[in-house]
Amino acid sequence: MALENFGNIYSDELITATELNRQPGRVLDKALERPVTITRNDQSFALLRREEVTSLVKTATQSQAVFEALTVAFSLLLGKKIGFEHPYGWLSVFDFDELQEFITELSEAFRLINSSTTAWEMIDAIIHEWHESSIAIASPELAAAFSAENDEKL
């Protein structure tokens, strides 16, 4: 279920609990086609296919991660200090141009969510690659090794 389908989540059919008890097979058949809301007194329950719920949870969780990463990157661009204890504090090792590049890459991948089945994997890969790069930049041992390697090539 892509982000575009969130708007349709409540354009479902209302079923009473009594109707569910009398015709469970028919209600489940409807739930195969689209979400169903079961009402009892003044309570409502959503009946969705497991795959749709999994997709909704994944979308919400990963959207939160993208939002948090972009918020930290923009904050850093504005000069705010973000500590390494923050889950995206590792972004602070990048300079202005690199942060802009990160924001562009992540934003472009996020825009593909409704049109690409691999958009979430792309987003995960972008964040992972940038995180790995930050580790390399922040590590004095790796910096020394890269420096020695560059000296040998000269």
Order of alpha helices (4+ residues) and beta strands (2+ residues): beta-alpha-alpha-beta-beta-alpha-alpha-alpha-alpha
